[in-house]
C-alpha cells in the first residue's frame, strides 16, 4: 500500500474529517513525490511541463507549482476538431492529458460530441465535460475507479458534520439525471448516497447534451463569420424558448412533489436561482416560509453569472426553508475530494488533497508565515491524490483565506474561511486598449 | 536618469488637468501593487464647459492653433522641466511595458506634433482650414445659397492606454477641431495625457487652446461620476476607444444629443503570398515585415498582426515560420527587445497543441522572445505577447473568411497582391489594407472606417 492510497483511502473511515493524521504534511509530500514520478511517465503535457521547468522530482511542495494545470488546459483542443467531427484527432488531444490509452477507442461512425463521450465512457474513460461562458467545453478524463472513489468521498462528506448519508431519504435535485458534467455527477452521487430506492427526484430525465452547447457555440461562430442568417438566429431563439417552457413545466411538477414531502427529512440541492424559482412557485401555491423538517438537508450554490437575483436572495432562501441543515462544501469540477464545511463555517481538508496556497499571480507558494497569525490570503491550487486517470494538480481562479492553525471547531488541521471569491480577470481592471476581437461584436442568439 | 528623480515609492500620484491648469492632491486611491495610484479629489463640476458660452478656442484661427501645437511638440522634445521624463518613469514603474519600449514611445511624442502632419490632417479629414475658421460658401443644385462650417463640439474622450500616442493624438485632433475636451484617463496609461497637457500650457500659458482641455481619472463605469457627466447638456459626443466594457459603458448614456464615436476593439492580420518563396531574399523580407507588423507595441496595438495566412507548401510555410519566430524578439522602434514571459493561460492553450504534431507545429518558447504556431485552421485563442498563428492556405483569397468587421489592418505581401484582394477584404469588413511591414498607424487617413476629425466636429449649415 502506497502512502498515496493510504491518504486517499482514509475516506473509508466514517470520521475521516475528525481524525488527526500524524505527520500528514510529510506524508502528503511523499505521496506527491510518488504520484509525480509515475504520472510524468504517463501524461505528455505533464512531462513537457516538468522538462521545461526543470523539475525532475518533488522535493518540496514548491516543486509542484510549475506543474499545475489550469482549467484552460482541459479545453486546449482546437474547436475545429469538434466542428468538423475529427473525433480521432480529439482523442489524440485527450491522450496528451490522460494516464491510460484513449487513442484506441473506436470512434467509427461517431455522429456528435455526445456520441464521442459515450464511446469513451463505454471504454471506461469517465470523461466529464464542463461548459464555460465561452461556449467551449472542457474535457476531464478519469477512470471508473476514480469515479467510484469520488462517490465514496461524497458519502463521507455530504451531510458532514451533522448527519450521515444512509440511503433513507427522499431526495430532490434540480439537475438532469443524465449527462456528462460534474454538477450532474454530484447530483447522481447525492441520489446514490441519500435516496431510498425510487425516491431520487431529478428536475428532468432529459439528458444534458453537449451538442446543444456546441450548436450555440457554432452559431456564434457563424455570426462572427457573418454567415448566420436572421432566420437561423430566430430558430435558435425559438428552440431556447421551447426548452425553457419544458423546463418550467418540469419545475412545476418538481416543486409540487417537493412541497408534499416537506414535513419529513428530505435532501434538496439546487442553484441559488433555482431555489428562488422554487420559492416563487411555492408562494403562488400559498405555501408560506418555514415548515420544512429540521433534519432536512438543503444545499445551494452555483455562480450568479448571467442571472439577476434580488439583493436579499440568500435571506429569502434561508427564510423559506427555515431551520434546516444547510450543508456545504468547497469544490470544483477538477477536484474529486471536496472540502466540507464545519459548524464554524470553515472548509476542512481531506487527507488525500494537498492544498497549495499561491500568491495572486500563482507563481509562489505561500506558508503560514506569509500572513498574520497563520491566516493567509492567496490563490487556491491543489493536488488531488485520488486521480488515476489524469494529473490532479490544478491552479484555480479562486481567492481564498486559509487559517493554518487548528479550527475553532476543535478539529485539527488548516481550514479555508468562508470568504471565497474570484480574482478579477485581466481586462476587468479599467485597462483600456484598442485591440480586441469579434467576440465583442456578437450578441447571443437568445439575448435580444 | 533615475538619480535626479524622486524615488518611486508608495502609490503613484496622478495629476489631473482642469481647463489647462494642473491639479495635484491626495484623494482616492486605486489599483494594486505595483500599479497603486492616488488622484486628486475629483471635482466633477469643474470638468464641464457650460453650454451658453462658446468653447474657449472657437474663434482662434486654426493657423494659430497649429503654431501652439508645434510649440507644444518642441516643449515635449526639450522637456526642460523634466515633467515628461518623470511621466515616463512612472509609466516604466507601472510596468505594462519594458523600459526600452516606454522610452521610445515617449521620445516619439514630441515628433507627433508635426506641422506637415497637421496641415495634411485638416486637408484630408475636414477639407480645408476655411471650414474650421468660418463659413464656406457652397452652391446647391436648387440655387439656394448656403454656407457650411465644421463647428467645434464638446467631447468626452475615453482613451486607450496601450500607447501614450493615443493621448497625443487626442490632443492634436481635439485642438485642431477647436472643441472642449475632457480626457478620461485609462488606468494603464495615467501619466502621458497630463504631461502632454502640461506641455501645452507651458507652450502657451493661459491660451484658449490650453483652457480647452481637462484630463482626469475615475474608475471606468463609475456611475456616480459618469451618470453626472455623460449628458448631452455637457457633451455632444463620447469618443470611446477599445474594449467591450468601455463601449458598452458609454452606450448606456448615448441618446438624443449625445453621440458615440467609437474606435472599436480590433484585430489585425497578414496575408503572405507564394511570391515570398521565390528567393531567400524575398523570404527574409517577408519574415522581417511580418515580424515588424506583429510586434507593434509588443502586439498590444490593434494594428498588430496576430494571424498570418501564408500561401505555399507546408515545407515553405515552415521556413517562413522559422524566420518569423527568429525576428519576433528583436528590439524595434515599436517593439521591445526585452522579453516578457507570455501569459499562463496562453501557455496552457499552446501546450494543448504541442503534442498534435501532425496538425500543429510550434516554434519558440514561452519566454516572450517570440512564438509561432503553424496550423491549417486558425487557433481558437487570441495570440498576444509576440505570439503569431501562421495559417496555411491554398490561396490568399481563402483567408477572407477570417476577415470580419473586427478586422482592422490587413498587411499583404507582396504589395502588388493588394489590388486583387482589397475589395474582397473591404467587403468582408476590413478597414485598412497595407503593404506588409506598413501596419504602424498613419495620420490624416481614415481610422476604423472614418475620418476622426470629420466626426470630432458638428457640421452646421447656414442656408438662404
Interface residues (C-beta under 8 A of the other chain):
Chain A: X44 X45 X48 X49 X52 X69 X70 X72 X73 X75 X76 X77 X78 X79 X80 X89 X92 X93 X95 X96 X97 X136 X224 X225 X226 X362 X395 X426 X427 X428 X429 X430 X431 X432 X433 X434 X435 X436 X437 X438 X439 X440 X441
Chain B: X31 X96 X158 X159 X160 X161 X162 X166 X186 X187 X188 X219 X220 X221 X241 X242 X243 X244 X245 X246 X247 X263 X264 X265 X266 X267 X300 X301 X302 X304 X343 X344 X345 X348 X349 X350 X351 X352 X353 X354 X355 X356 X358 X359 X360 X365 X366 X375 X377 X379 X380 X382 X384 X401 X404 X405 X406 X428 X429
